[in-house]
Amino acid sequence: MRQIPDDLAQAQEEWHATYQQLAACQRTAHRRRLIHLSSVVLFHPYWQGQRSAGWAALHGAHHVRAAT
């Protein structure tokens, strides 16, 4: 398994912190920050080209690339 890049790890940490702030005090700024961080994490280049085990089970194992 590849190591998670520092910028992705930082975005995930910020996402969790913002989620906790939103749970404590529901402010529009927290919701907007959470939406932004969600897109940063979800669309990070680290995830490109990788398929999950669930995807493989759904679409057939022949679609999954071997881990390098």
Secondary structure, DSSP 8 states (H G I E B T S, - for coil): -----HHHHHHHHHHHHHHHHHHHS--HHHHHHHHHHHHHHHT-GGGTT---HHHHHHH-GGGS----
